[in-house]
Amino acid sequence: MIDTSAIAQGDALRAQIESATAEFLRKGGTIFIADNTIRPKEPPRTTWNNNQGNRAAEDASRRRGSQRSAANKRAGGNTDKHRAQRQRNIDSIMPLLKQGLNSVQIAERIGIDARSVRRIITDEALREVWP
């Protein structure tokens, strides 16, 4: 059921607004029609770090990062040692791959994980060399 008293109150308020508007216009007032768009507030300017825009601090941060890089965290920071070990693994894998062994069989013979063998085969593109 619709409450007729609420409808009557709304009609009375509309009539009151209409008469007040007419009186305002008669006295020389002007009405500006505003657009109904709501403009979002500009988000606060945040930076991903506190150094952004401070050139000296950015450079110092980069220097600290390079000093603590992954290569320096490895065993003694000696990357040549790791490259030599990888080359030894490649030299061990190639002849076994040429014989037709799969990665699990190669891993068992060399003594490293089968996943490492697959990664070396993929990274070094050894399958293309030995189909």
C-alpha positions, -999 to +999 in steps of 0.1 A: +000+000+000+013+035-009+013+060+019-007+089+004+003+113+032+040+109+021+030+116-015+011+147-003+041+159+017+064+155-013+040+174-035+038+202-009+076+204-007+079+205-045+054+234-047+073+252-019+106+248-038+090+259-070+076+291-055+109+299-037+127+294-070+103+317-089+107+344-061+145+340-064+144+345-102+120+374-100+145+392-077+172+388-104+189+357-091+205+333-116+206+295-115+237+276-127+232+240-137+260+220-123+271+188-140+264+157-120+298+142-124+317+134-092+354+141-097+376+118-077+401+133-054+436+132-067+454+104-049+483+114-027+516+112-045+534+082-032+567+069-042+579+033-042+608+043-019+617+074+001+647+081-021+628+089-053+638+123-066+668+125-043+696+117-068+724+112-043+703+088-022+692+068-053+728+064-063+739+054-029+711+028-028+722+014-061+758+011-049+746-008-018+725-031-039+753-039-063+776-047-033+750-071-019+741-087-052+734-124-056+769-131-071+785-118-040+763-139-017+774-172-034+802-193-020+830-168-016+815-147-043+835-167-068+813-170-099+842-185-119+840-215-096+803-220-105+809-215-142+836-241-141+813-266-123+785-260-148+810-265-177+821-298-161+784-308-159+779-299-195+810-319-206+796-349-186+761-346-200+769-342-237+784-377-244+757-394-223+730-375-242+747-385-275+744-422-264+706-417-261+702-417-223+674-397-208+678-370-181+670-394-152+696-419-164+722-391-169+715-377-135+721-411-118+754-416-136+767-380-129+753-377-094+732-345-098+695-340-098+675-349-129+659-315-129+693-299-131+702-321-160+670-311-179+677-274-171+712-277-185+700-295-216+674-268-222+696-238-213+725-249-234+703-262-263+721-296-262+692-314-278+697-295-310+734-305-311+726-342-303+691-352-316 
